[in-house]
């Protein structure tokens, strides 16, 4: 049953994703919101604005860059925008935590130009795949990308996003 969480209320979910979420996907939605609470803590506890949780097939088709079998179709992925940091700063924080081995199990975190796409895992397993779109190299490991740019003043100053919405790495991204 979908009840929301301390930092992702039902009102926020209803206002920022397709609504109502079908009964068949409400348990998935609740589990995804609970996983977002863990992600939020890993990013330092700053506020995250939910921008997408469940999508209908029509809503998914209308979303730029979405894939046909997106985990949003079953409410098993979410898109969020940091409100107390930049996307790049949160990406740096996540990369540091991932390199230290302190992040919880997850399947995929995609650092997109305007949001973070988070898939807590399940059908695809827990690949711990954190990726950033690099204009030169395509989708690359976030940890490797940060390591390859030591002269940069953090990810915020150096990250260059892949142009456009194409080029998804896997079949279940945004």
PEUR-V459253 format. One record per pair of residues at least 12 apart in sequence whose ideal C-beta (glycine too) atoms are under 10 Angstrom apart, sorted by the first residue. I is the first residue (numbers start at 1). J is the second residue. D is the distance in Angstrom with one decimal. If there is no record, write none. Layout:
[[I:J:D] [I:J:D]]
//
This chain:
[[1:23:9.1] [1:26:6.0] [1:27:7.1] [1:29:9.7] [1:30:6.8] [2:20:9.1] [2:21:6.3] [2:23:9.0] [2:25:8.6] [2:26:4.0] [2:27:7.6] [2:28:9.1] [2:29:5.1] [2:30:5.0] [2:31:9.8] [2:32:10.0] [2:33:8.0] [2:53:9.7] [2:54:9.6] [2:75:8.6] [3:26:9.1] [3:29:9.9] [3:30:6.4] [3:33:8.7] [3:34:10.0] [4:29:9.4] [4:30:8.0] [4:33:6.5] [4:34:9.9] [5:30:8.0] [5:32:9.9] [5:33:4.7] [5:34:5.9] [5:35:9.6] [5:36:7.3] [5:37:5.1] [5:40:9.3] [6:33:9.8] [6:37:6.9] [6:40:9.6] [7:33:8.7] [7:36:7.7] [7:37:6.1] [7:40:6.0] [7:41:9.5] [7:45:9.1] [7:47:7.3] [7:48:7.3] [7:50:9.3] [8:29:9.8] [8:30:9.8] [8:32:9.1] [8:33:4.6] [8:34:8.8] [8:36:5.8] [8:37:7.2] [8:40:8.6] [8:48:8.0] [8:49:9.5] [8:50:5.7] [8:53:8.6] [8:78:8.6] [8:80:8.9] [9:33:9.3] [9:50:9.5] [10:29:9.9] [10:33:9.4] [12:33:9.5] [12:49:7.8] [12:50:5.7] [12:53:9.7] [13:29:7.2] [13:30:9.8] [13:32:10.0] [13:33:7.3] [13:50:6.4] [13:53:6.0] [13:54:8.5] [13:75:9.6] [13:78:9.5] [15:50:8.7] [16:49:7.1] [16:50:4.9] [16:51:5.7] [16:52:7.3] [16:53:7.7] [16:78:9.9] [16:79:9.3] [16:80:9.6] [16:81:9.8] [17:29:8.5] [17:50:6.7] [17:51:7.7] [17:52:5.5] [17:53:4.1] [17:54:5.6] [17:55:7.5] [17:59:8.8] [17:72:8.5] [17:75:8.4] [17:78:8.3] [17:79:8.9] [18:52:8.4] [18:53:8.2] [18:54:5.6] [18:55:5.7] [18:56:5.6] [18:58:9.0] [18:59:5.0] [18:60:9.2] [18:72:9.0] [18:75:9.7] [19:53:9.4] [19:54:8.1] [20:54:8.9] [21:53:7.2] [21:54:4.5] [21:55:9.8] [21:56:9.8] [21:75:5.8] [22:54:7.6] [22:56:8.6] [22:74:9.5] [22:75:8.6] [24:74:8.3] [24:75:9.2] [25:53:9.2] [25:54:5.7] [25:72:9.9] [25:73:8.4] [25:74:5.4] [25:75:4.1] [25:76:8.1] [26:54:8.9] [26:75:7.5] [27:75:8.6] [28:53:9.2] [28:54:8.1] [28:71:8.9] [28:74:5.4] [28:75:4.2] [28:76:5.0] [28:77:9.5] [28:120:10.0] [28:122:8.3] [29:53:5.8] [29:54:5.9] [29:74:9.0] [29:75:3.8] [29:76:8.4] [29:78:8.8] [30:75:8.6] [31:75:8.5] [31:76:7.7] [31:120:7.2] [31:121:9.9] [31:122:8.3] [32:50:9.7] [32:53:6.3] [32:54:8.9] [32:71:8.7] [32:72:9.5] [32:74:9.5] [32:75:5.9] [32:76:5.9] [32:77:6.8] [32:78:5.3] [32:118:8.1] [32:119:8.5] [32:120:6.1] [32:122:9.4] [33:50:8.1] [33:53:7.5] [33:75:9.1] [33:78:7.6] [33:120:9.8] [34:120:8.4] [35:76:9.3] [35:77:9.7] [35:78:8.1] [35:104:7.9] [35:105:9.3] [35:106:7.3] [35:107:9.8] [35:118:7.2] [35:119:8.8] [35:120:3.4] [35:121:8.0] [35:122:9.8] [36:48:6.8] [36:50:7.4] [36:53:8.9] [36:78:5.7] [36:80:6.6] [36:116:10.0] [36:118:6.6] [36:120:7.9] [38:103:8.7] [38:104:5.0] [38:105:9.3] [38:106:8.3] [38:118:9.8] [38:120:7.9] [39:78:8.8] [39:80:7.7] [39:90:9.2] [39:94:8.2] [39:103:8.5] [39:104:8.0] [39:106:7.6] [39:109:7.8] [39:116:8.1] [39:118:5.7] [39:120:7.9] [40:80:8.3] [40:82:9.3] [40:90:9.7] [41:104:8.9] [42:90:9.4] [42:93:7.6] [42:94:6.6] [42:97:5.5] [42:98:8.9] [42:102:7.5] [42:103:5.5] [42:104:6.9] [42:106:9.2] [42:109:9.8] [43:80:9.4] [43:82:7.1] [43:84:9.1] [43:85:7.4] [43:89:8.9] [43:90:4.8] [43:91:9.3] [43:92:9.9] [43:93:5.3] [43:94:6.3] [43:97:8.3] [43:103:9.9] [43:116:8.7] [44:82:9.5] [44:84:8.1] [44:85:7.4] [44:89:9.1] [44:90:7.9] [44:93:5.8] [44:94:9.8] [44:97:9.4] [45:84:8.5] [46:82:5.9] [46:83:6.7] [46:84:3.4] [46:85:5.3] [46:89:9.0] [46:90:7.4] [46:93:9.1] [47:80:9.5] [47:81:9.5] [47:82:7.4] [47:83:4.1] [47:84:5.3] [47:85:9.2] [48:78:9.1] [48:79:9.9] [48:80:4.1] [48:81:6.9] [48:82:5.8] [48:83:6.8] [48:84:8.7] [48:85:9.6] [48:90:8.4] [48:115:9.7] [48:116:7.9] [48:118:9.3] [49:79:9.5] [49:80:6.4] [49:81:4.7] [49:82:7.9] [49:83:5.6] [49:115:9.0] [50:78:6.2] [50:79:7.5] [50:80:5.7] [50:81:8.4] [50:115:9.9] [51:78:8.2] [51:79:4.7] [51:80:6.5] [51:81:5.7] [51:114:8.6] [51:115:5.8] [51:116:9.6] [51:117:9.8] [52:66:9.2] [52:70:9.5] [52:72:6.0] [52:75:10.0] [52:77:8.2] [52:78:6.5] [52:79:4.1] [52:80:8.6] [52:115:8.0] [52:117:8.5] [52:174:8.0] [53:72:7.0] [53:75:5.6] [53:76:9.3] [53:77:8.0] [53:78:5.0] [53:79:8.0] [53:80:9.5] [54:72:6.4] [54:73:7.7] [54:74:7.7] [54:75:4.0] [54:76:9.1] [54:77:9.4] [54:78:9.1] [55:70:6.8] [55:71:9.7] [55:72:4.2] [55:73:6.0] [55:74:9.5] [55:75:8.5] [55:77:9.3] [55:79:9.9] [55:174:10.0] [56:72:9.4] [56:73:7.8] [57:70:9.6] [57:73:6.7] [59:72:8.2] [59:73:9.1] [60:72:6.1] [60:73:5.8] [60:174:9.5] [63:79:9.3] [63:165:8.9] [63:174:7.3] [64:164:8.8] [64:165:4.6] [64:166:9.5] [64:174:8.7] [65:110:9.9] [65:112:7.9] [65:117:9.4] [65:164:8.0] [65:165:2.9] [65:166:7.1] [65:167:8.9] [65:168:6.9] [65:173:7.8] [65:174:5.3] [66:165:8.3] [66:168:8.7] [66:173:8.2] [66:174:5.8] [67:168:5.6] [67:170:8.2] [67:171:5.6] [67:172:6.7] [67:173:6.0] [67:174:7.4] [68:171:7.7] [68:172:9.8] [69:123:10.0] [69:170:9.8] [69:171:5.4] [69:172:6.1] [70:117:9.5] [70:119:9.5] [70:168:9.5] [70:171:8.5] [70:172:6.3] [70:173:7.3] [70:174:6.8] [71:107:8.3] [71:108:8.6] [71:117:9.2] [71:118:9.7] [71:119:5.3] [71:120:9.2] [71:121:9.7] [71:122:8.0] [71:123:7.9] [71:124:8.0] [71:171:9.6] [71:172:4.9] [71:173:8.5] [71:174:9.3] [72:117:9.0] [72:119:9.3] [72:172:9.1] [72:173:9.8] [72:174:7.6] [73:172:9.4] [74:122:9.0] [74:123:8.7] [74:172:10.0] [76:107:9.0] [76:119:6.7] [76:120:7.4] [76:121:8.6] [76:122:5.8] [76:123:7.5] [76:124:9.3] [76:172:8.6] [77:107:8.5] [77:108:7.9] [77:110:9.5] [77:117:6.5] [77:118:6.6] [77:119:4.3] [77:120:7.9] [77:121:10.0] [77:122:9.6] [77:172:7.2] [77:173:8.3] [77:174:7.8] [78:115:9.5] [78:116:8.9] [78:117:7.7] [78:118:5.4] [78:119:8.2] [78:120:8.4] [79:110:9.1] [79:112:7.8] [79:114:9.0] [79:115:4.6] [79:116:7.0] [79:117:5.3] [79:118:7.5] [79:174:6.6] [80:115:6.3] [80:116:5.4] [80:117:8.4] [80:118:6.6] [81:112:9.8] [81:114:7.1] [81:115:5.1] [81:116:7.5] [82:115:8.9] [82:116:7.3] [85:156:8.9] [86:154:9.6] [86:155:8.7] [86:156:5.4] [86:159:9.6] [87:111:6.5] [87:112:7.6] [87:113:7.7] [87:114:7.3] [87:115:6.9] [87:116:6.3] [87:132:9.9] [87:155:8.8] [87:156:8.6] [87:159:8.5] [87:161:9.3] [88:111:7.7] [88:113:9.9] [88:132:9.1] [88:154:7.2] [88:155:4.4] [88:156:3.9] [88:157:8.0] [88:158:8.3] [88:159:5.0] [88:161:9.4] [89:154:6.9] [89:155:7.1] [89:156:5.3] [90:109:9.7] [90:111:8.4] [90:116:6.6] [90:155:8.9] [90:156:9.6] [91:109:8.3] [91:110:10.0] [91:111:4.5] [91:112:10.0] [91:116:7.5] [91:130:8.1] [91:131:10.0] [91:132:6.4] [91:142:6.1] [91:145:8.9] [91:146:8.0] [91:154:9.2] [91:155:4.9] [91:156:8.4] [91:159:6.9] [92:111:9.8] [92:142:8.9] [92:146:6.5] [92:152:9.7] [92:154:5.0] [92:155:4.1] [92:156:6.9] [92:157:9.9] [92:158:9.7] [92:159:8.7] [93:154:9.6] [93:155:9.0] [94:106:9.8] [94:109:6.3] [94:111:8.2] [94:116:8.3] [94:118:9.8] [94:130:6.2] [94:142:6.8] [94:143:9.0] [94:146:9.6] [94:155:9.5] [95:109:9.6] [95:111:9.1] [95:130:6.7] [95:132:8.6] [95:141:8.8] [95:142:4.7] [95:143:5.0] [95:144:9.0] [95:145:7.6] [95:146:4.4] [95:147:8.4] [95:154:9.8] [95:155:7.1] [96:142:10.0] [96:143:8.6] [96:146:7.7] [96:154:9.9] [96:155:9.8] [97:130:9.7] [97:143:9.7] [98:128:7.1] [98:130:5.6] [98:141:9.1] [98:142:7.0] [98:143:5.4] [98:146:9.4] [99:130:9.9] [99:142:9.3] [99:143:5.0] [99:144:9.6] [99:146:7.8] [99:147:7.8] [100:143:9.9] [101:128:9.8] [103:128:7.3] [103:130:8.2] [104:120:8.3] [104:121:9.5] [104:126:9.3] [104:128:9.6] [105:120:7.9] [105:121:6.0] [105:125:9.3] [105:126:4.3] [105:127:9.7] [105:128:7.2] [106:118:7.1] [106:119:7.0] [106:120:5.3] [106:121:5.6] [106:126:6.4] [106:127:8.3] [106:128:6.3] [106:129:8.3] [106:130:8.2] [107:119:4.4] [107:120:6.5] [107:121:3.8] [107:122:7.1] [107:123:8.7] [107:124:5.2] [107:125:6.5] [107:126:5.7] [107:127:5.4] [107:128:7.7] [107:129:6.7] [107:170:9.4] [107:172:8.0] [108:120:8.9] [108:121:8.1] [108:124:7.6] [108:126:9.5] [108:127:6.5] [108:128:8.5] [108:129:4.7] [108:130:7.6] [108:131:7.3] [108:169:8.4] [108:170:7.2] [108:172:7.3] [108:173:7.0] [108:174:9.9] [109:128:8.9] [109:129:7.3] [109:130:4.4] [109:131:7.3] [109:132:9.3] [109:142:7.2] [110:129:8.4] [110:130:8.1] [110:131:5.5] [110:132:7.8] [110:133:7.8] [110:139:7.9] [110:142:9.1] [110:168:8.4] [110:169:7.7] [110:170:9.2] [110:173:5.6] [110:174:6.5] [111:130:7.5] [111:131:6.9] [111:132:4.2] [111:133:7.1] [111:134:9.9] [111:139:9.7] [111:142:6.2] [111:145:8.9] [111:155:8.2] [111:159:7.4] [111:161:7.9] [112:131:9.8] [112:132:8.8] [112:133:7.1] [112:161:7.3] [112:162:9.0] [112:165:8.6] [112:173:8.9] [112:174:6.5] [113:133:7.6] [113:159:9.3] [113:160:9.8] [113:161:4.3] [113:162:8.2] [113:163:8.9] [113:164:9.6] [113:165:9.1] [114:161:9.0] [115:174:8.1] [116:130:9.8] [116:174:10.0] [117:131:9.4] [117:168:9.9] [117:172:9.8] [117:173:6.2] [117:174:4.6] [118:130:9.8] [119:170:9.4] [119:172:6.5] [119:173:8.1] [119:174:9.6] [122:172:9.9] [123:172:8.2] [124:170:7.8] [124:171:8.9] [124:172:6.0] [127:170:8.8] [128:141:9.9] [128:143:9.8] [129:141:7.8] [129:142:9.0] [129:169:7.9] [129:170:7.8] [129:173:9.9] [130:142:4.0] [130:143:6.6] [130:144:9.6] [130:145:9.3] [130:146:9.8] [131:143:9.9] [131:144:9.6] [131:145:8.5] [131:168:10.0] [131:169:6.0] [131:170:9.1] [131:173:8.7] [132:144:9.3] [132:145:5.2] [132:146:8.5] [132:155:7.8] [132:159:6.3] [132:160:9.1] [132:161:7.6] [132:162:8.5] [133:145:9.7] [133:159:8.9] [133:160:8.4] [133:161:4.9] [133:162:3.1] [133:163:8.5] [133:164:9.3] [133:165:9.7] [133:167:7.2] [133:168:9.5] [133:169:8.9] [134:148:9.1] [134:149:9.6] [134:159:7.9] [134:160:6.3] [134:161:7.8] [134:162:6.5] [135:159:9.7] [135:160:4.6] [135:161:6.9] [135:162:5.8] [135:163:6.3] [136:160:7.5] [136:162:9.3] [137:160:9.9] [137:162:9.0] [138:162:6.5] [138:167:6.2] [138:169:7.9] [139:162:7.2] [139:167:7.0] [139:168:7.9] [139:169:4.1] [139:170:8.8] [139:173:8.9] [140:162:9.7] [140:169:9.4] [142:155:8.2] [142:159:9.4] [145:158:8.9] [145:159:7.6] [145:160:9.9] [146:158:8.8] [146:159:8.9]]
//
